[in-house]
Amino acid sequence: MGADDDISLDALEAMERGQVLADGTSPERVPLARQLAGLFGRGSGWTPTAPRSDRVARRAAILGGLRSWLDADAAGLARWEEWLRSVGSPPTVVAGWVAAMAGRWDDALGAFDAAARDPRQAALASASRALVHLQRDEVEEARSLSRRACRIARTDERLCDEYFANLVLARVRRHGGELELATRILSALGRVLPNPWRGWWAWEALLGGAVPAGGVSERGGPGSLAGRGALAGPDTLAGPGLTAGAWAETSRIASALTAAAARGDQVAAADLWASLAGCPVGAPFAADVRGLGVALGLVAPRAELAPWVDGATDDPPGVLRGLCVPEIQSDGRERAAAYVVATPTAPARRLSALGAALHHGGPLEGEPRAQSRGARALAALLLAGPRGLPDEQVFEAAFGFAYDRDRNYGVYRNLATKVRQRLGERGSLERTDDGYRVELRAPIVEPDPRCTVPLRELVLRSMSTAIEGAGSRELADALQLPLRTVQAILGELVEEGACEVAKAGRKVLYRLEDTTFYEPSLTRLSGPGSEG
């Protein structure tokens, strides 16, 4: 590592901690070091005062572009790209970020590929390529690239690169359905990330279910992980609050929107949605905003989300996964991950629990997990609409296996009784030529247990927020599950390699295993300027 690289790394750390590097630096390099430190202190509109083209100045410009990315500042990104071109710089990731912000995915990928030829940009380029592939729904390629970026950044010991790569990895994990791994990354980063990064972090945490509705406070500080079956301590997501900037404001609005939805405040939710839809988050994150609107029932779904909303598929698309998480209540009842909302005059649609609460006008009560057969059948019939469903599909929706009339007729008749009991005065279950249909007389909001999360995933998600590990009884208490059930699940997870066993004195702890992400420590990914 040369002298220029030493200055770059030192100044980078000073920049992240809000410090100005001076002690131990030769006089001719103090101004450049101060420029580097100022990148994150002055905001994304600042540019270098002198057109230098050496490696350190190029790194400074890349970091300036990164600050513009964190501020969702497309104009700032364009200024940094223009400055780099003016000094004859080789290809950088900044050109790719400019193209990605505008939704020019082919151009972005080409720019990132060119930048990746520079070893000093390899981590940022790989993570940025992962974002493009994720936009194209190529999750496996995105996962491979984001994992590679994390390893490169950790080896290179460039803090900004590692922050960026880890946030991208958390995003990829969320889209790929690995919510427990995404939560682990976000809850760990939340303890050390400097202010400029916390707007993007808060966005990922909110959409990934790592913080509950309204989890980002008015001051911008994160909330706890309580409320989603998670193990939450008072400092689980402790850290500095959000600073000014488009991302910070976007995260605040989204948090306020989910809080309004949770309490059923439709007027406030409509106003906040109008504000959120106008936030300049850029093309890579526009699908997130629309996905949140779809999950809350505030906007019609596009083609990629319509099958889940209409009930054609039960597995939430990547952008909705973190928003469709069941909640285990203190009495052991479960608030479903998704609900069906319908009226006598409007077709049924599936929404997240927050969306259902918004349309219901307040929080919904949970139900015993075992009593879901009637709810499954009713949800399927509501989504089928006036045409109804044949007996075979009603039965399979409720029980998960094929209907045999000779063997299952008695059970099926009992199922129809349960559906009628759930409907009550709100509607009637009518017989058709080959099955059943529902006729509604009043609006209805019903859980759809077909979208539920298996118990093993709930255990993994709870484990993900316990940085030092969690005991089986602690997990059982958090999830309101029998201890023996949790112990059996933990045994399977250990055997599969999904979690590891550690000991703290006489106590046995279980800890989520992730071969890519390593926890922050006092000597890595944090420093004097990071709180928590």
Secondary structure, DSSP 8 states (H G I E B T S, - for coil): --HHHHHHHHHHHHHHTT----TTS-GGGHHHHHHHHHHHHH-TT---SS---SHHHHHHHHHHHHHHHHTT-HHHHHHHHHHHHHTT----HHHHHHHHHTT-HHHHHHHHHHHTTSGGGHHHHHHHHHHHHHHTT-HHHHHHHHHHHHHHHHHHT-HHHHHHHHHHHHHHHHHTT-HHHHHHHHHHHTTT--GGGHHHHHHHHHHTTSS-TT-B-TTS-B--STTSS----TTTT------SSHHHHHHHHHHHHHHHHHTT-HHHHHHHHHHHHTS---HHHHHHHHHHHHHTTSS---TTTHHHHHTS--S--GGGGGG---EE-TTS-EE-SEEEEE-SSS--EEEEHHHHHHHHTS----B-TT--HHHHHHHHHHHHGGG-EEHHHHHHHHHSS---HHHHHHHHHHHHHHHHHHHGGGEEEEE-SSEEEEEESS-EEEE-GGG---HHHHHHHHHHT-TT-B-HHHHHHHHT--HHHHHHHHHHHHHHTSEEEEEETTEEEEEE--SS----BTTBS--TT---
